[in-house]
Amino acid sequence: MSDERSELLQGTLEMLVLKTLSVEPLHGWGICQRIGKISGQVFLVNQGSLYPALERLRRRDWIRSEWRITENNRRARYYELTVAGRQRLAEERAAWERSSAAVNGVLAWEGGDA
């Protein structure tokens, strides 16, 4: 198995964060860990990319945050999806499915008239 890592397409990180938070509220480190685990370690999110994305999502009112105590008894900011965030995730997911189907169609093309 290859040890290659994939870079996230611009905008994809925000969609993955929204999806991750649609399951349960998490702190930043937990979000990074969850995306890595669910993607089979293909997408390794660094905190330098994550926190600006979280701030953009918060400014758009797609997520909210509050301070809580972690399972390790540390204070951390937990993020959770808002109603607007759930709606945005549905829109992003539909757009992703359209785009990925189109890319797959082009990659499957063997020549000739389409």
C-alpha positions as CSV (number, residue, x, y, z in Angstrom):
1,M,0.0,0.0,0.0
2,S,1.3,3.4,-0.9
3,D,2.3,5.9,1.8
4,E,1.2,8.9,-0.3
5,R,-0.8,11.6,1.3
6,S,-3.3,13.8,-0.7
7,E,-3.5,17.5,-0.4
8,L,-7.1,18.7,0.0
9,L,-8.6,20.7,-2.8
10,Q,-9.3,24.2,-1.9
11,G,-12.6,24.3,-0.1
12,T,-12.7,20.6,0.6
13,L,-11.3,21.1,4.1
14,E,-14.3,23.1,5.1
15,M,-16.7,20.5,3.8
16,L,-14.8,17.7,5.7
17,V,-14.9,19.8,8.9
18,L,-18.7,20.4,8.5
19,K,-19.2,16.7,7.9
20,T,-17.1,15.7,10.9
21,L,-19.0,18.1,13.1
22,S,-22.3,16.9,11.8
23,V,-21.7,13.7,13.9
24,E,-20.7,15.3,17.2
25,P,-19.0,18.4,18.6
26,L,-15.2,18.2,18.7
27,H,-12.2,20.3,19.6
28,G,-9.7,21.2,16.9
29,W,-7.2,18.3,17.6
30,G,-10.2,15.9,17.6
31,I,-11.3,17.2,14.2
32,C,-7.8,16.7,12.8
33,Q,-7.6,13.1,14.2
34,R,-11.1,12.2,13.0
35,I,-10.5,13.3,9.4
36,G,-7.2,11.5,9.3
37,K,-8.8,8.3,10.7
38,I,-11.9,8.3,8.6
39,S,-9.8,9.0,5.4
40,G,-7.4,6.1,6.2
41,Q,-4.7,8.7,6.9
42,V,-4.9,10.0,3.3
43,F,-5.9,13.4,4.5
44,L,-3.8,14.6,7.4
45,V,-5.0,18.0,8.4
46,N,-2.5,20.3,10.1
47,Q,-3.6,22.8,12.7
48,G,-2.2,25.7,10.7
49,S,-4.8,24.9,8.0
50,L,-7.6,23.9,10.4
51,Y,-7.9,26.9,12.6
52,P,-8.3,29.5,9.8
53,A,-10.9,27.2,8.3
54,L,-12.7,27.0,11.6
55,E,-12.7,30.8,11.9
56,R,-14.1,31.2,8.4
57,L,-16.9,28.7,9.2
58,R,-17.6,30.5,12.5
59,R,-17.8,33.9,10.8
60,R,-20.3,32.5,8.3
61,D,-22.4,31.1,11.2
62,W,-22.0,27.5,10.0
63,I,-20.4,26.5,13.3
64,R,-20.3,27.8,16.8
65,S,-17.9,27.2,19.6
66,E,-17.7,27.0,23.4
67,W,-15.0,26.2,25.9
68,R,-15.3,22.8,27.6
69,I,-13.2,20.3,29.5
70,T,-11.7,17.5,27.4
71,E,-11.6,13.8,28.2
72,N,-8.0,14.5,29.4
73,N,-9.3,17.2,31.8
74,R,-8.0,20.0,29.7
75,R,-9.8,23.1,28.6
76,A,-10.4,23.3,24.9
77,R,-12.7,25.1,22.4
78,Y,-15.3,22.7,21.1
79,Y,-17.0,23.3,17.7
80,E,-20.4,22.2,16.7
81,L,-22.6,22.6,13.6
82,T,-25.4,25.2,13.4
83,V,-28.7,24.7,11.5
84,A,-27.2,26.9,8.8
85,G,-24.1,24.7,8.8
86,R,-26.2,21.6,8.3
87,Q,-27.9,23.2,5.3
88,R,-24.5,24.3,3.9
89,L,-23.1,20.8,4.3
90,A,-26.1,19.4,2.3
91,E,-25.4,21.9,-0.5
92,E,-21.6,21.2,-0.5
93,R,-22.2,17.5,-0.6
94,A,-24.6,17.7,-3.6
95,A,-22.1,19.9,-5.4
96,W,-19.3,17.5,-4.6
97,E,-21.3,14.5,-5.9
98,R,-22.0,16.3,-9.1
99,S,-18.4,17.3,-9.6
100,S,-16.9,14.0,-8.7
101,A,-19.3,12.2,-11.1
102,A,-18.3,14.6,-13.9
103,V,-14.5,13.9,-13.2
104,N,-15.1,10.2,-13.1
105,G,-16.9,10.4,-16.4
106,V,-14.0,12.2,-18.0
107,L,-11.5,9.7,-16.5
108,A,-13.6,6.8,-17.8
109,W,-13.8,8.3,-21.3
110,E,-12.0,6.1,-23.9
111,G,-12.2,8.5,-26.9
112,G,-14.7,9.0,-29.6
113,D,-17.9,11.0,-29.3
114,A,-19.1,11.6,-25.8
